[in-house]
Amino acid sequence: MKTSVEISYYPLKEEFIPPIKKFIDRLNEYENLIVKTSGISTHIFGEYFELMKILTNEIHKSFEVPHSVFVIKIINADLNVS
């Protein structure tokens, strides 16, 4: 099933930009995902089970930064507009 995710990452620390960039850079390493970023959130498109497995692993890595907050919307459709 094609899935679209909108995700925002808020590391609650003074230097918040580096962890966000690392998270997005790691997502961009996956060939089977389409990742689009904006100033407010990141949109990820892919197959449901693969995408959710990747998000689980990458969010877990990001939780090494204390007090990390993720806000996620998951849609069971491919909303990627070229």
Number of C-alpha atoms within 10 A of each C-alpha: 9 14 20 22 24 18 17 19 22 14 20 12 12 6 9 14 12 9 19 15 12 13 16 16 12 11 19 15 10 12 9 12 16 14 21 14 13 8 6 9 15 17 19 23 22 21 16 18 12 13 20 15 10 16 17 11 10 16 15 11 11 19 14 10 14 10 11 16 15 12 10 13 10 15 13 12 15 15 14 14 4 3
